[in-house]
């Protein structure tokens, strides 16, 4: 199991092991700004469990759903893994955040094959779009995933006013009161409380699924370890 600040290290390690003839599986637990596959899987499971509690293992539940991902997309490997996972299940993803943390290039993120693939194995993915207005981005959404401001990964001061960021992109009951349906709010953690998400919303377990995400991380990662062990 490899978690490392360098992008692609797990893939390079797996290639080295393969060349060396060692029958060892490598599980990516997060590499640089690249990906966090197990978080993407547990987020999928958390969403399908919310939408269809009695059929949560079916990823086609997400087909046609609209999921909004809010915040620091630029520095988030979780966002990248969720983009591949959600669109692969047929969901449409709206990205929302300031220009400094969400470059326009992200709207083309899934137009090229996924990492390690010469051809995209998914014939028809969901669409990815960008909307800078949080109110507009979430108005037709079926779920919101908000992300932590990752100050430790920022090489320069990309946010000059935390208060303005919270006002423009923070999720609270006030933010979602305009919606005509109850939609779940997710956060991969750790949380900057009252910046990305309000403390009161964090405690509203009717719509905040953070505790479910944490709990689901255990069986999802157990399943990954089981599958990998069966290969050796």
Secondary structure, DSSP 4 states (H G I P E B T S, - for coil): -EEESSTTHHHHHHHHHHHTT------EEEETTTB-HHHHHHHHHHHHHHH-TTSTT-GGGGTT-EEEEES--TT-HHHHHHHHHHHHTT-EEEEE--TTTS-GGGGGGGGSPPTT-SS-S-SSPPPEEE-S-HHHHHTT-SEEEE----GGG-SS---S-HHHHHHHH-B-HHHHTT-SS--EEEE-S---BTTTB-HHHHT-TTTB-HHHHHHHHHHHHHHHHHHHHTT-
